[in-house]
Amino acid sequence: MTYRKNTYYTQELDKDTLNSMITVSFSRESDLTQSVLRWAVREDMIKTRYELDIALETVSDLNDWPEGEGYGSSDRAGDLRSIQDAVERSRRYIKAEKELWIVNDKEPLVGNVLAYMNMMDKIKAGLTEGGQ
């Protein structure tokens, strides 16, 4: 069996397409939320529909940002860092899932993928410490 994901969600899209999706699909989100998503696209943090959904989930609390309260560059930097962390974790998960699927010739359980990711992090940390 071959590893498969729905390419509709996982194919890389250009920035114009992603920005159009923010305008159309996320029109009910606040201007602040849309702006932060556009920044993430501009900074090449988001490349697919799936990652755009992850980013929205990460910053959806901005929809409740008080109008009178300012939103500065440090706020934006923190939200972009949160998006980057969430997207990177998702990419690592998909990569680990794919590796386990290939090795075992069947779809792995979520717990097994997370355990594999944890093991790989520990191996990487051990190699880094031992290589110094």
C-alpha positions as CSV (number, residue, x, y, z in Angstrom):
1,M,0.0,0.0,0.0
2,T,1.2,3.5,-0.8
3,Y,1.1,6.4,1.6
4,R,-1.7,8.8,0.5
5,K,-3.0,12.1,1.6
6,N,-5.7,14.2,0.0
7,T,-3.7,16.4,-2.4
8,Y,-6.4,19.0,-2.4
9,Y,-5.4,19.9,1.1
10,T,-1.7,19.1,0.9
11,Q,-0.6,20.5,-2.4
12,E,1.5,23.6,-2.3
13,L,-0.3,26.8,-3.5
14,D,1.1,30.1,-4.5
15,K,0.7,33.2,-2.3
16,D,-2.0,34.8,-4.4
17,T,-4.2,31.7,-4.2
18,L,-3.7,31.5,-0.4
19,N,-4.5,35.2,0.0
20,S,-7.6,34.8,-2.1
21,M,-8.7,31.9,0.1
22,I,-8.2,34.1,3.2
23,T,-10.4,36.8,1.5
24,V,-13.2,34.4,0.5
25,S,-13.1,31.5,2.9
26,F,-12.3,33.5,6.0
27,S,-14.4,36.6,5.3
28,R,-16.2,36.1,8.7
29,E,-13.0,36.3,10.6
30,S,-11.8,39.7,12.0
31,D,-9.6,42.0,10.0
32,L,-6.9,41.4,12.5
33,T,-7.1,37.6,12.1
34,Q,-7.0,37.9,8.3
35,S,-4.1,40.3,8.5
36,V,-2.0,37.9,10.7
37,L,-2.8,35.0,8.3
38,R,-1.6,37.2,5.3
39,W,1.6,38.0,7.2
40,A,2.2,34.2,7.7
41,V,1.6,33.7,4.0
42,R,3.9,36.6,3.1
43,E,6.6,35.1,5.4
44,D,6.3,31.6,3.6
45,M,5.1,29.9,6.8
46,I,1.9,28.6,5.1
47,K,2.0,26.7,1.9
48,T,-1.1,24.5,1.7
49,R,-4.8,24.6,2.5
50,Y,-4.3,22.4,5.5
51,E,-1.6,24.6,6.9
52,L,-3.9,27.6,6.4
53,D,-6.5,25.8,8.5
54,I,-3.9,25.1,11.2
55,A,-2.8,28.7,11.2
56,L,-6.4,29.9,11.6
57,E,-7.0,27.5,14.5
58,T,-3.8,28.9,16.1
59,V,-4.9,32.6,15.9
60,S,-8.6,32.3,16.0
61,D,-8.7,34.0,19.4
62,L,-7.7,37.2,17.7
63,N,-11.4,37.4,16.6
64,D,-12.1,38.5,20.2
65,W,-9.3,41.1,20.4
66,P,-10.7,44.2,22.0
67,E,-11.0,47.1,19.5
68,G,-9.6,49.7,21.8
69,E,-6.5,47.6,22.7
70,G,-3.5,48.1,20.4
71,Y,-1.9,45.2,18.5
72,G,1.8,45.8,18.1
73,S,4.7,44.2,16.4
74,S,5.5,42.1,19.4
75,D,2.0,40.7,19.4
76,R,2.3,39.9,15.7
77,A,5.7,38.3,16.2
78,G,4.3,36.1,19.0
79,D,1.3,35.1,16.8
80,L,3.5,34.3,13.8
81,R,5.8,32.3,16.0
82,S,2.8,30.3,17.3
83,I,1.7,29.7,13.7
84,Q,5.2,28.6,12.7
85,D,5.4,26.2,15.6
86,A,2.0,24.7,14.9
87,V,2.7,24.3,11.1
88,E,6.1,22.8,11.8
89,R,4.7,20.3,14.2
90,S,2.1,19.3,11.7
91,R,4.7,18.8,9.0
92,R,6.8,16.7,11.3
93,Y,3.7,14.6,12.2
94,I,2.9,14.0,8.5
95,K,6.5,13.1,7.8
96,A,6.6,10.6,10.7
97,E,3.2,9.2,9.7
98,K,4.4,8.6,6.2
99,E,7.6,6.9,7.4
100,L,5.7,4.6,9.7
101,W,3.2,3.8,7.0
102,I,5.9,2.8,4.6
103,V,7.7,0.7,7.2
104,N,4.6,-1.1,8.5
105,D,2.7,-1.2,5.2
106,K,-0.4,0.1,7.1
107,E,-1.8,3.3,8.5
108,P,-0.2,4.0,11.9
109,L,-2.2,4.9,15.0
110,V,-1.9,8.5,16.2
111,G,-0.3,7.4,19.5
112,N,2.3,5.4,17.6
113,V,3.1,8.4,15.4
114,L,3.5,10.7,18.4
115,A,5.7,8.1,20.2
116,Y,7.8,7.8,17.0
117,M,8.2,11.6,16.9
118,N,9.2,11.7,20.5
119,M,11.8,8.9,20.0
120,M,13.2,10.7,16.9
121,D,13.5,14.0,19.0
122,K,15.4,12.1,21.7
123,I,17.7,10.5,19.1
124,K,18.4,13.8,17.5
125,A,19.1,15.5,20.8
126,G,21.4,12.6,21.8
127,L,23.3,12.9,18.5
128,T,23.6,16.7,18.9
129,E,25.0,16.4,22.4
130,G,27.3,13.5,21.6
131,G,28.6,15.2,18.4
132,Q,30.0,18.3,20.2
